[in-house]
Amino acid sequence: MQLIEKYNIPVPRYTSYPTVPYWNSTSFSEEQFKAGIRDTEEGISLYIHLPFCESLCTYCGCNKYITVNHGYESPYIDTLLKEWQLYRALFKYPPKIREVHLGGGTPTFFSASHLSHLLQAIFSSCEIMPDAAMSFEGHPNNTTLEHLQTLYALGFRRLSLGIQDFDPVVQKVINRVQPFCTVEKVVREARRIGYTSINFDLIYGLPLQTSESISSTITQVMQLYPERIAFYSYAHVPWIKGNGQRLFSEKDLPKDAAKRALYELGRSMLQEYFYEEIGMDHFALPDDELNLARQNGSLHRNFMGYTVTHTSLLIGLGVSAISDTGHAYAQNEKQLALYRQRVQEGNLPLFRGHILSREDRLLRQHIEELMCYHETRWYKVPECLPRLEEMEREGLVYIEPGRLTVTEKGTPFIRNICMAFDAHLWRNLPQKTLFSSGI
């Protein structure tokens, strides 16, 4: 109880280091960023942000546009293809694609024919590697058989469905009503077609959520037995996301120990069904690639989350998408009109960026190792070591010469442990709330 109260403070999720609020955009150089867009034998990762949704899910913190006007589809895809051509011109040879992920928003807001046009146009100027990993996010209410068949024919084998909670009361308050039978239909069709990996996103800490709703949800999930489960903490950040997260009262949210108890309940149930915990918030069956990657040391974490493939170049297409060259980050314009305008003018639609220093790259490695494997090693004692000594006394970490290991007791506080390494944050402590709470 005391540890939960102590460490339930605003803390980054560390999908990158430095975290976006600490990027130094004033010294960002677009030319240095472009220099990292290069031919590589290992292949590249491609993230495509498709931001439109027909309705607002009130828990959502993604960059999205709410509309029922599907007339946005074609112009947006035309802009994506123009943006891709700007990147394609930076390569001497056809780039090798090793990983593709369609995120949102709701990618299945777009028709199957529009998605096919987008992807075929991109793929026609690339080489698709034999082991390419392709995945997309789908909304159970609008992921059609045509979506599944079309994307499968293009090489997609992984599907991620946003479930969150099956309890009707919770679904209503978060404006995400999708009955079990709808999800079941999509899953069974995907497996019949040949999809080999299905992920369910679940969230704990949602308004009006109880131990009974968590237990019932996971019991229903187990009827479909997805290969992977992402079991996220609800991030309540209305100061960032506006009125969408103010459609319910603060008193409706489980807090601190009560919220953590929901996670522990879900975690124990998943382990009873033989799921193994991966990094932070993720679970996978023993023979799933994600679990095998953790065991053989090839698990990585980037802006797309946990991945079994590692590429030094990630290109993000679309409004608000983030690219990573290994030595630089760049984020696209977050406003749709500005994004389209910049692309139409023939410019990369970059909004901000950061050139990583040598220290940044070293600390990024430590944080990624902690997030993937719960341990990290060093040759030179890091300056953060004094910040970890109290955590060691509390039994959260074990420190030995050249190595730090997160204990089982410390696993719930992995974000706090990573924050000890965050030199940018400690040198410039925020004067206002920037991040969601750690628990």
C-alpha positions as CSV (number, residue, x, y, z in Angstrom):
1,M,0.0,0.0,0.0
2,Q,2.7,2.5,1.0
3,L,4.8,1.8,-2.1
4,I,1.8,2.2,-4.4
5,E,1.0,5.5,-2.9
6,K,4.6,6.6,-3.0
7,Y,5.2,5.7,-6.6
8,N,1.8,6.5,-8.1
9,I,3.2,9.8,-9.5
10,P,3.2,11.2,-13.1
11,V,5.8,9.2,-15.0
12,P,6.5,8.6,-18.7
13,R,5.7,5.3,-20.4
14,Y,9.1,5.4,-22.2
15,T,8.2,4.4,-25.7
16,S,11.2,6.5,-26.5
17,Y,14.1,8.2,-24.7
18,P,14.2,11.2,-24.5
19,T,10.5,11.4,-24.0
20,V,8.7,13.8,-26.4
21,P,8.3,16.7,-23.9
22,Y,12.1,16.8,-23.5
23,W,13.0,16.8,-27.2
24,N,15.3,19.7,-28.1
25,S,13.5,21.0,-31.2
26,T,15.5,24.2,-31.3
27,S,18.7,22.4,-32.2
28,F,16.9,19.8,-34.4
29,S,18.3,19.7,-37.9
30,E,16.1,18.3,-40.7
31,E,19.2,17.7,-42.8
32,Q,20.7,15.5,-40.0
33,F,17.4,13.7,-39.8
34,K,17.3,13.1,-43.6
35,A,20.8,11.8,-43.5
36,G,19.6,8.9,-41.4
37,I,17.1,7.9,-44.1
38,R,19.4,5.5,-45.8
39,D,19.6,2.2,-47.7
40,T,20.0,-0.7,-45.2
41,E,20.2,-4.4,-45.7
42,E,18.4,-5.1,-42.4
43,G,15.2,-3.5,-43.7
44,I,13.1,-0.7,-42.4
45,S,9.9,-0.4,-40.3
46,L,7.0,1.5,-41.6
47,Y,4.2,2.9,-39.3
48,I,1.2,4.4,-41.0
49,H,-1.2,6.5,-38.9
50,L,-4.8,6.4,-40.0
51,P,-6.5,8.9,-37.6
52,F,-10.2,8.8,-38.3
53,C,-12.9,7.3,-36.0
54,E,-16.6,7.4,-36.4
55,S,-17.2,7.9,-32.6
56,L,-15.2,9.0,-29.6
57,C,-14.0,6.4,-27.1
58,T,-13.7,8.5,-24.0
59,Y,-10.7,6.6,-22.6
60,C,-8.6,7.2,-25.7
61,G,-5.4,9.3,-25.7
62,C,-4.5,8.8,-29.4
63,N,-4.3,11.5,-32.0
64,K,-7.6,11.1,-33.8
65,Y,-10.4,12.9,-35.8
66,I,-14.0,12.0,-35.1
67,T,-16.2,12.0,-38.2
68,V,-18.7,9.9,-40.1
69,N,-17.7,11.5,-43.4
70,H,-15.8,8.8,-45.3
71,G,-15.0,11.4,-48.0
72,Y,-11.9,12.0,-46.0
73,E,-10.5,8.6,-47.0
74,S,-9.3,9.3,-50.5
75,P,-7.7,12.7,-50.0
76,Y,-5.8,11.4,-46.9
77,I,-4.5,8.4,-48.7
78,D,-3.3,10.6,-51.6
79,T,-1.4,12.7,-49.0
80,L,0.1,9.6,-47.4
81,L,1.4,8.5,-50.8
82,K,2.8,11.9,-51.6
83,E,4.6,11.8,-48.2
84,W,5.9,8.4,-48.9
85,Q,7.4,9.6,-52.3
86,L,9.2,12.3,-50.4
87,Y,10.9,9.6,-48.3
88,R,11.3,7.3,-51.2
89,A,13.4,9.9,-53.0
90,L,15.9,9.8,-50.2
91,F,16.8,6.1,-50.9
92,K,19.2,5.2,-53.7
93,Y,17.6,1.7,-54.0
94,P,14.1,0.3,-53.4
95,P,13.9,0.2,-49.6
96,K,13.5,-3.2,-48.0
97,I,10.4,-3.4,-45.8
98,R,10.7,-5.6,-42.7
99,E,7.8,-4.4,-40.6
100,V,4.6,-2.6,-41.3
101,H,2.0,-1.5,-38.8
102,L,-1.3,0.3,-39.4
103,G,-2.4,2.3,-36.4
104,G,-4.9,5.0,-35.5
105,G,-7.4,6.2,-34.9
106,T,-9.2,3.4,-36.6
107,P,-7.5,1.9,-39.6
108,T,-10.6,-0.1,-40.5
109,F,-12.5,3.2,-40.8
110,F,-11.0,3.1,-44.3
111,S,-12.5,0.8,-46.9
112,A,-10.6,-2.3,-47.8
113,S,-10.2,-1.0,-51.4
114,H,-8.7,2.2,-50.1
115,L,-6.3,0.4,-47.8
116,S,-5.3,-1.9,-50.7
117,H,-4.6,1.1,-53.0
118,L,-2.4,2.7,-50.3
119,L,-0.4,-0.4,-49.6
120,Q,0.0,-1.6,-53.1
121,A,1.3,1.8,-54.2
122,I,3.9,1.8,-51.4
123,F,4.9,-1.9,-51.9
124,S,5.3,-1.4,-55.6
125,S,8.3,0.9,-54.9
126,C,9.8,-1.4,-52.3
127,E,11.2,-4.9,-51.7
128,I,9.1,-6.9,-49.2
129,M,11.5,-9.0,-47.1
130,P,10.5,-12.7,-46.7
131,D,10.2,-12.4,-42.9
132,A,8.3,-9.1,-43.0
133,A,6.0,-8.7,-40.0
134,M,2.7,-6.9,-40.9
135,S,0.0,-6.0,-38.5
136,F,-3.0,-3.7,-38.2
137,E,-5.4,-2.4,-35.6
138,G,-9.1,-3.1,-36.1
139,H,-12.3,-2.0,-34.4
140,P,-14.5,-5.1,-34.0
141,N,-17.6,-3.1,-35.0
142,N,-16.2,-2.3,-38.5
143,T,-13.6,-4.8,-39.3
144,T,-15.2,-6.7,-42.2
145,L,-14.5,-9.9,-43.9
146,E,-13.3,-7.9,-46.9
147,H,-10.8,-6.0,-44.6
148,L,-9.4,-9.3,-43.4
149,Q,-9.2,-11.0,-46.8
150,T,-7.7,-7.9,-48.5
151,L,-4.9,-7.3,-45.9
152,Y,-4.1,-11.0,-45.7
153,A,-3.6,-11.1,-49.4
154,L,-1.1,-8.2,-49.0
155,G,0.9,-10.2,-46.4
156,F,-0.7,-9.2,-43.1
157,R,-0.7,-12.0,-40.5
158,R,-1.3,-10.1,-37.3
159,L,-4.4,-8.4,-36.1
160,S,-4.9,-6.3,-32.9
161,L,-8.4,-5.7,-31.6
162,G,-9.3,-3.0,-29.1
163,I,-11.5,-4.8,-26.5
164,Q,-10.9,-2.8,-23.3
165,D,-13.7,-4.4,-21.3
166,F,-16.7,-6.6,-22.1
167,D,-18.9,-5.3,-19.2
168,P,-21.9,-3.4,-20.7
169,V,-21.8,-0.7,-18.0
170,V,-18.1,0.0,-18.6
171,Q,-18.6,-0.1,-22.4
172,K,-21.4,2.5,-22.2
173,V,-19.5,5.0,-20.1
174,I,-16.4,4.8,-22.3
175,N,-18.6,4.9,-25.5
176,R,-17.2,1.6,-26.8
177,V,-20.2,-0.7,-27.1
178,Q,-19.2,-4.0,-28.8
179,P,-20.8,-7.2,-27.7
180,F,-18.8,-10.4,-27.4
181,C,-20.5,-12.0,-30.4
182,T,-19.1,-9.2,-32.6
183,V,-15.6,-9.8,-31.5
184,E,-16.0,-13.5,-31.7
185,K,-17.1,-13.2,-35.4
186,V,-14.0,-11.2,-36.3
187,V,-11.6,-13.5,-34.5
188,R,-13.1,-16.7,-36.1
189,E,-13.0,-15.2,-39.6
190,A,-9.4,-14.0,-39.1
191,R,-8.3,-17.5,-38.0
192,R,-10.2,-19.2,-40.8
193,I,-8.4,-17.0,-43.3
194,G,-5.0,-17.7,-41.9
195,Y,-4.0,-15.0,-39.4
196,T,-1.4,-16.4,-37.1
197,S,-1.3,-13.8,-34.3
198,I,-4.2,-12.0,-32.7
199,N,-3.8,-9.4,-30.0
200,F,-6.5,-8.1,-27.6
201,D,-6.1,-4.7,-26.0
202,L,-7.5,-4.7,-22.5
203,I,-7.5,-1.7,-20.1
204,Y,-7.7,-1.7,-16.3
205,G,-8.6,1.3,-14.2
206,L,-11.5,2.4,-16.4
207,P,-14.5,4.3,-14.9
208,L,-17.0,2.0,-13.1
209,Q,-14.7,-1.0,-13.6
210,T,-14.7,-3.6,-10.8
211,S,-13.0,-6.8,-10.0
212,E,-16.1,-8.6,-11.2
213,S,-16.0,-6.9,-14.6
214,I,-12.2,-7.7,-15.0
215,S,-12.8,-11.3,-14.1
216,S,-15.8,-11.6,-16.4
217,T,-13.9,-9.9,-19.3
218,I,-10.9,-12.2,-19.0
219,T,-13.1,-15.3,-18.7
220,Q,-14.8,-14.3,-22.0
221,V,-11.5,-13.4,-23.6
222,M,-10.3,-16.9,-22.9
223,Q,-13.1,-18.3,-25.0
224,L,-11.2,-16.9,-28.0
225,Y,-7.6,-17.4,-26.6
226,P,-5.7,-14.7,-28.5
227,E,-2.0,-15.2,-28.9
228,R,-1.2,-11.9,-27.2
229,I,-2.8,-9.6,-24.7
230,A,-1.9,-6.0,-23.9
231,F,-3.2,-5.2,-20.5
232,Y,-2.8,-1.4,-20.1
233,S,-3.3,1.0,-17.3
234,Y,-5.9,3.6,-18.1
235,A,-4.1,6.9,-18.5
236,H,-6.4,9.7,-17.2
237,V,-4.9,12.8,-18.8
238,P,-7.9,15.2,-19.5
239,W,-5.5,18.2,-19.4
240,I,-4.0,16.9,-22.6
241,K,-6.9,15.2,-24.3
242,G,-9.7,17.7,-23.6
243,N,-13.3,17.0,-22.9
244,G,-13.3,13.4,-24.1
245,Q,-12.0,12.2,-20.8
246,R,-14.4,14.4,-18.8
247,L,-17.5,12.5,-19.7
248,F,-17.3,10.7,-16.3
249,S,-16.4,11.9,-12.9
250,E,-13.1,11.4,-11.1
251,K,-15.0,9.5,-8.4
252,D,-15.9,6.8,-11.0
253,L,-12.2,5.8,-11.4
254,P,-10.6,3.1,-9.3
255,K,-7.5,4.6,-7.7
256,D,-4.1,3.6,-6.3
257,A,-4.3,0.2,-4.5
258,A,-7.8,-0.5,-5.9
259,K,-6.6,0.1,-9.4
260,R,-3.5,-2.0,-8.9
261,A,-5.6,-4.8,-7.5
262,L,-7.5,-4.9,-10.8
263,Y,-4.2,-5.5,-12.6
264,E,-3.1,-8.2,-10.1
265,L,-6.4,-10.0,-10.6
266,G,-6.1,-9.9,-14.4
267,R,-2.4,-10.8,-14.3
268,S,-3.1,-13.9,-12.1
269,M,-5.9,-15.0,-14.3
270,L,-3.8,-14.7,-17.4
271,Q,-1.0,-16.7,-15.8
272,E,-3.5,-19.4,-14.9
273,Y,-4.3,-19.6,-18.7
274,F,-0.5,-20.0,-19.4
275,Y,0.2,-16.5,-20.6
276,E,3.7,-15.2,-19.8
277,E,4.3,-11.6,-18.8
278,I,6.4,-9.6,-21.4
279,G,8.1,-6.4,-20.4
280,M,5.4,-4.0,-19.2
281,D,1.7,-4.5,-19.7
282,H,2.0,-7.3,-22.3
283,F,1.3,-11.1,-22.1
284,A,1.9,-13.8,-24.7
285,L,1.4,-17.5,-25.0
286,P,4.6,-19.6,-24.5
287,D,5.0,-20.3,-28.2
288,D,4.2,-16.8,-29.4
289,E,7.0,-14.9,-31.2
290,L,6.9,-12.2,-28.6
291,N,7.7,-14.6,-25.8
292,L,10.3,-16.4,-27.9
293,A,12.0,-13.0,-28.7
294,R,12.2,-12.2,-25.0
295,Q,13.9,-15.6,-24.3
296,N,16.4,-15.3,-27.1
297,G,17.2,-11.6,-26.6
298,S,15.7,-10.2,-29.7
299,L,12.8,-8.3,-28.1
300,H,12.7,-4.6,-28.7
301,R,10.5,-1.6,-27.9
302,N,9.9,1.4,-30.0
303,F,7.1,3.9,-30.8
304,M,4.9,1.0,-32.1
305,G,5.3,-0.9,-28.8
306,Y,7.0,-4.3,-28.3
307,T,8.3,-5.9,-31.5
308,V,10.2,-9.0,-32.4
309,T,12.0,-7.3,-35.2
310,H,14.7,-4.7,-34.8
311,T,15.4,-2.1,-37.4
312,S,17.5,1.0,-37.0
313,L,15.1,3.0,-39.2
314,L,11.4,3.5,-38.5
315,I,9.5,5.8,-40.9
316,G,6.2,7.2,-39.7
317,L,3.7,8.3,-42.3
318,G,0.6,10.3,-41.5
319,V,-0.6,13.1,-39.2
320,S,1.3,13.1,-35.9
321,A,3.4,10.0,-36.8
322,I,6.9,9.7,-35.4
323,S,10.0,8.5,-37.3
324,D,13.2,7.2,-35.7
325,T,16.5,7.0,-37.6
326,G,18.5,5.7,-34.6
327,H,20.2,9.1,-34.1
328,A,17.2,11.4,-34.5
329,Y,13.5,11.5,-33.9
330,A,11.0,13.5,-35.9
331,Q,7.2,13.9,-35.5
332,N,4.8,15.0,-38.1
333,E,2.4,17.9,-37.8
334,K,-0.4,17.0,-35.4
335,Q,-3.1,19.1,-37.1
336,L,-4.6,17.5,-40.2
337,A,-4.8,20.7,-42.2
338,L,-1.1,21.6,-41.6
339,Y,0.0,18.1,-42.3
340,R,-1.7,18.1,-45.7
341,Q,-0.5,21.6,-46.5
342,R,3.2,20.7,-45.8
343,V,3.0,17.6,-47.9
344,Q,1.2,19.3,-50.8
345,E,4.0,21.9,-50.8
346,G,6.5,19.2,-51.3
347,N,8.0,19.2,-47.8
348,L,8.3,16.5,-45.1
349,P,5.5,17.5,-42.7
350,L,7.8,17.7,-39.7
351,F,6.5,19.4,-36.6
352,R,9.3,18.8,-34.1
353,G,12.3,16.6,-33.6
354,H,15.4,15.7,-31.6
355,I,19.0,14.8,-32.4
356,L,20.2,12.2,-29.9
357,S,23.4,12.9,-28.1
358,R,25.8,10.1,-27.2
359,E,24.4,10.3,-23.6
360,D,20.8,10.0,-25.0
361,R,21.7,6.9,-26.9
362,L,23.3,5.3,-23.9
363,L,20.4,6.0,-21.6
364,R,17.9,4.9,-24.3
365,Q,19.7,1.5,-24.3
366,H,19.4,1.2,-20.5
367,I,15.7,2.1,-20.5
368,E,14.9,-0.2,-23.4
369,E,16.7,-3.1,-21.7
370,L,14.8,-2.5,-18.5
371,M,11.4,-2.3,-20.4
372,C,12.1,-5.5,-22.3
373,Y,14.2,-7.7,-19.9
374,H,13.9,-6.0,-16.5
375,E,17.7,-5.7,-16.2
376,T,20.5,-3.6,-17.6
377,R,24.3,-3.6,-17.5
378,W,27.0,-0.9,-17.6
379,Y,30.7,-0.4,-17.8
380,K,30.8,3.1,-16.3
381,V,28.7,3.7,-13.2
382,P,25.7,5.9,-14.3
383,E,25.0,9.1,-12.5
384,C,21.5,7.8,-11.7
385,L,22.8,5.2,-9.2
386,P,22.1,7.3,-6.1
387,R,18.4,7.6,-7.2
388,L,18.2,3.8,-7.3
389,E,19.7,3.2,-3.8
390,E,16.4,3.8,-2.0
391,M,14.6,1.5,-4.4
392,E,17.2,-1.2,-3.6
393,R,16.5,-0.8,0.1
394,E,12.8,-1.2,-0.6
395,G,13.4,-4.4,-2.5
396,L,12.4,-3.1,-5.9
397,V,15.8,-3.6,-7.6
398,Y,19.0,-5.5,-7.0
399,I,22.2,-3.6,-7.7
400,E,25.6,-5.4,-8.2
401,P,28.8,-4.2,-9.9
402,G,27.9,-3.3,-13.5
403,R,24.3,-4.6,-13.4
404,L,20.8,-3.7,-12.2
405,T,18.0,-6.2,-12.0
406,V,14.3,-5.5,-11.3
407,T,12.9,-7.8,-8.7
408,E,9.4,-9.3,-8.9
409,K,8.4,-6.8,-6.2
410,G,9.7,-4.0,-8.4
411,T,8.0,-5.1,-11.6
412,P,4.8,-2.9,-11.0
413,F,7.1,0.1,-10.7
414,I,9.2,-0.4,-13.8
415,R,8.3,3.0,-15.2
416,N,9.5,4.6,-11.9
417,I,12.8,2.6,-12.1
418,C,13.3,3.8,-15.7
419,M,12.6,7.4,-14.6
420,A,15.7,7.2,-12.4
421,F,17.8,7.0,-15.6
422,D,15.9,9.9,-17.2
423,A,18.6,12.6,-17.2
424,H,16.5,15.1,-19.1
425,L,13.7,14.9,-16.6
426,W,15.9,15.2,-13.5
427,R,17.8,18.2,-15.0
428,N,14.5,20.0,-15.8
429,L,11.8,18.8,-13.4
430,P,8.4,19.6,-14.9
431,Q,6.5,22.5,-13.3
432,K,3.1,21.1,-14.5
433,T,1.7,17.6,-15.0
434,L,3.1,16.0,-18.3
435,F,2.5,12.3,-17.8
436,S,-0.1,9.9,-16.6
437,S,0.3,8.3,-13.1
438,G,2.6,5.3,-12.7
439,I,-0.1,2.9,-11.3
